[in-house]
Amino acid sequence: MGGQVNIGVVGCGAISAQYFRTIARLPRLRLVAAADLDLDRAREAVRPYEGVEVMSVAELMADPRVDVVLNLTVPAAHAEIALQAIAAGKDVYCEKPLAATVAQAGEMLRAADAAGVRLGCAPDTVLGTGTQTARQAIDDGLIGRPIAATATMMTPGHERWHPNPDFYYVPGGGPLLDMGPYYITSLVTLLGPVRTVIGAANRTRSKRTIGSGPRQGEEIPVTVDTHVTGVLVHDSGALTTLVMSFDGAATKSPNIEVHGEKASLVVPDPNRFDGPVLMSKVGQDGWSDLPTSAGYIDAGRGVGLADFACTPAGTEPRTGGSLAFHVLEIMESLLASAHSGASVPITSTCARPRPVALLPSENT
């Protein structure tokens, strides 16, 4: 798209504030409309930003000013809202995961293709200087041939701080579907697509207690696995060991490590845009910081929306639907493997996303 891109957002919950702050400082994006089941919540969310009209979802879909629908609804509603936007002839950018199920995501991709519109999806943290600097180190051969990686996320659960954490513990949620997109998208960016997975999973409690907000002390049911582990076999032959858990108090494990024939890397938290990249060469004592060499500088949530909206026609966006679909299939297949005890082949693939040169985020 040339010139300024007008954004209409559906869903004005907790994550929307981060998107709105980023949109406000990126010159290529302009927030023009907002919709939510609770219109008062939408009005409060956009109050700091002039010229944003609050309206119903149907009105937003019909608004000719809206170029891209930013879908920030809960995962269970991603497909419904995205399909409405596609039917209205609008590009769609979803918060992660792309949908609650692979079947829904497939329907979204087919509808977008048939309508001639584009589908994109978070996370965009992989476009920041942390993951991109690590990716450049791998591409430049600093670690030699990648052999393996580890990825670890361990937390007691989001109900401690989130006032309405119900959706984390129903299908479409859980540690894998919630946090896995950050880690697996980074791993595909670093090591390429995945061809097979094997997993194991369990859950420790049937109920969780909300720890903050007006519902503090209320118990909510848990209907998904809350500790998931597995191995991803990449097309390159590299093996990733993955642990995603809402059942542990803490961990000292690096979020992501990548090991090659010549050296190992510590990659920053994939839930953040920046952070130090550490490398240790074979025979070296300790770790050294790599200079920041790639990625959008000072990025925030929404930089992927800008990158998506401004990608030329005919070029796959870095945060495109095929990548998000591949990541979702990996996660769904890990859970299927955990319940069957057998490895599961991944039927989809995607191009390894294009690297990001070292640029200010305002240059998206």
N, C-alpha and C positions, 0 to 999 in steps of 0.2 A: 504494500500500500504506500502511495506517495502522500506527503504532507502529514497533517495531524490526524490521528486516529481517535475516534470517539468511542468511549467505553460505556456500556451499561452493565451494572452489576446486579446479580440476583443473589441475595443472601448477605445480610449485614451483621453476621455474628462476630465472634472474637477475632478471627483472622483478618477481617475486612479493614481494620484500622491500619494494619501494616501495609496492605496494598494501597490504601488511599494516600498514605504519606508518600509512598514511592511514586505513584501516579502524579501527584501534585508537583513533584520536582523534575519529572522527565518531560522535556519539551514536546516529544512526539505524541504523548498521550493526553487525553482530556476526558475526565469523568463527567458525563452528561446526565445520567439517569441511574436510579437505584430502586430496587424492589425487594420486598421481604414479606413473609407472612404477617409479621408485626410491623405495620407502617410507622408506628411511633419509634420503634427501634431503628428503622431505616432513616427517619428524620434526624434522630439524635446522632447516628453514625456519620452522616454527611454534613451536619451543622457547621463544622469548621470550613467547609469548602463552598465557595460561591457558585451559583449557577447550576447546581445539581438538582434535578427534578425528581421527587419521590412519586412513584406510581405503582400500579399493579403489575404483576408479571406479564399478563396479556398485553397491557399498554406498552410495556418496555419492548416486548417482542415486535410490536407493530410500529414502533417509533422509527421513522426513516433516518433519524440522526445517528442511531446506534450502528456502528460498524462491527464491533466485537462485543459479544456477551461474555462477561467474566462471571463464571459459575462458582460461587462460594457457598453453595448449599452443603448440607451433610451428604456423605457418600451415597446413602440410599436414594437420594434425589438427583444425583448427578446426571443419570441417563435421561430421566424425564425432562429436566430443564434443558439439557443439551439438545435433545431431539426437538423440543419446541423451537429453540433458536435456529437449528438447522432448517427446520420446515419454514421458518421465516426468512431464510436466505442469508443468515448471518454467520460469520466465523465465531467459533466458541473456544474459550480458554478456561479449563476446569482446574480447580484446586485438586490436589491428589487425594486418593487414587482416581484414575480415569472414570471408573464406575465401581459398583459393589461387586460385580461379577464379570468374568470374561465374556459371557454371552451378551450382557448388556453393552459392554465396550465394543464388541464386534458389530452390534446393531448400530451403534453411534458412528463407527468408522464407515460402514457401508452407506449409511444415510448421508454422511458428509460428502463422500465420494460421488454419490448419485446427484447431490444438490450442487456440486461444484464449489463447496465451501471448505474451509480448513478447520481442523480440530487440533487443539494444543492442550498441554497439561503441565502443571507443576509436578515435581519441584524444580525451581530455577536456581537453587543454591549451588548446583553444579556449575553454573556459569560464573561464579565468583572466583576470586584469586586463589582460594585454597585448593579446590579440586583441579582447577585449570593449570596451576603451577605444577602440581603432581603429574597431571597428564602430560605436560610438556617434557618433564623429566623422563617419563617413560618413552615418549615419542623420540626424544633425543638420544635414547640408548644408554642413559646414565645408570640404569640398574641391569642392563642386559636383557635377556629374554625373560619376561615375567613367568614365574612358576606358580605362585600361590598368593592368596590374600586372606585376611581375616577381617570380619566386620562384627562389631559387638555393640549392642544397645541394651542397657540394663537399668531399669527404673522401677520403683514400687508401684507406679501407675498414675495416670493423670487425674484420677478422682481426688487426689490430695489438693489440687489447685484449681481445677476447672469446675465452675459452678453448675454446669449441666453436662456431665461426662457420659451420659447414657449411651451415646452413639459409639463410644470407644469399645463397648462390650456387647455389641450386637453384630450380626453379619455385615461385613464391610468395614468393621473396626478391628480391635485387637492390636497388639504390638507390631505384627507383621504388616497388616494393611495400613496402619497409621504411620509408623516410622520406617517400615521397609522401603517405601518409595525413595526416600532420601538416600539410603545406603545402596540399594540395588541400582538406582539410576547412576550414582557415582561409580559403582563397580562396572557397569556397562560402558560408561564414559571412559574409564581407565583401561579396561581389559577387553571390551567388546561384548557382543551378545552371548547368550547362554544356550546350550543345546540340550542339557538334561539336568535334573535335580533329584535329590533324595532328602527327605526330611523326617523329623520327629517333633512331637508337640504334646503339651499337656496344659492343664489349668489347675491352680492351687485352691481357688475358692469359688463358690457358686454365687456369692454376693460381694459387693463392694460398698463402702460407706463414703458418702460425699463429705469432703473435708473443709469446704469453704462455701461462702455465699448463702443465699436465703434458704437453700435446701440442705444445709450442713447437718449431718447426722442421719440423713435419709439413706436407706439401703437400696441398691439397684441390682438387678440380676445380671449374671455373667453367662453369656451363651456362646462365647468364642474361646479358642485356645489363647492362653495368656503367656505361654513360654514356647517359642518356636525356634528350632535349630535345624541346620541342614548344610548340604554341600551343593554348590553350583558348579557345574562343569562348563566352562566357557568354550566357544568354538576354537579359540587359540590353544586349548589344552590346559590353560591355567585353572586351578581349583580354588574356589572361595569357600571358606567355612563361615557360616552366618549364625549369629545368635541374636534374637529379638525377644525381649522379655519385659513384662509388667510385674514380675514376681521377685525381683532381686532388690536389695537395699541400695547397692552401689557396685561399681567396678573400677579397677585401675587399668583395665585393658584399653589400648588405643581404640578409637572409634573404627579406624580402618588402617591396616598395614598391608603393603604390597611388597612381595619378596621376589627378587630376580636373581639371575645367575651371578651378577656382579655386586649387587647392593640391595638394601631394603629401604622402603619409604614408610614414614608415618604421615598419614593424610589427615587433615583437620576434620573436625566434626562436620558431617555432610548436612546437618541441620543448620549450619551457618555458612555464610558466603566467603569468609576469610579465615585466617589462622595460619600458623607456621607449618611449613612442610619440612620434615626432618629426613635426613638420609644418612645411612651408615654403610660404608663400603666393606667388602670382604677384607678382613685384616685390619680394619680400623677400629680403634677403641672409642666407644661413645658415638654420639650423633652430632651432625652439623646442620645448621639451618640453610635451606636453599633460598636464594633471592627470589622475591616475587617476580614472576616472568610472564604471566598470562592471566586472563580473566577480567571481568568488569570490576573496577575499583569502587569501593564504597557502595556496593550493590545492596538492595533490599528486596523484599518480596514484591514482585511486580516487574522486576527487570526482565524476567522470562516472558511476561506478557508483551512488553515492548519489543523484545527480540523477535517474538512470534509475529506480532502485528506488522513489523517492518521488514520481515523476510521477503525477498522478491518472489513473485509468482514463479512456480516451477522449481523452487528450491525447498527441500525439506527443512522445516524449522528445527532448531536445536532442541526445542521442547515440544516436538510434534507428537501427533497421535500414535504413530507407529512405535515410537520408543515407549510411550506410556502403556500401550497395549502389551508390548513385550514384557515390561516390568510387571504388569498385573498378572499376566499368564505365569510368570515365574513364581509369584507369590501364591496364586491359587494352586499351582501344581505342587509347591512345597507342602501346602496343607493337605492336598490329596495324597501325596506320598506318605505324610505322617500318619494318615489314617489307614492306608493300605499296606504300608511297610515295603513298598516296591518303588524303584526309581521311576520317574515320569519324564518322558521326552517333551521338550518344548517345541511346539509346532510353528510358532511365529519366529520371526527374526526382525532385525532392524539394522540400519546403517549406524555405525558408531558416529555419534553426533560430531559435527564440525567443531574444531577447537575455537576458542575465543582469544583474540589478541589482547594484550594488556591495554585497556582502554578505560577512561572514566565512564561510569554507568550512564551518565547523561548523553553519551554518544551512541546509545542503542538506537 
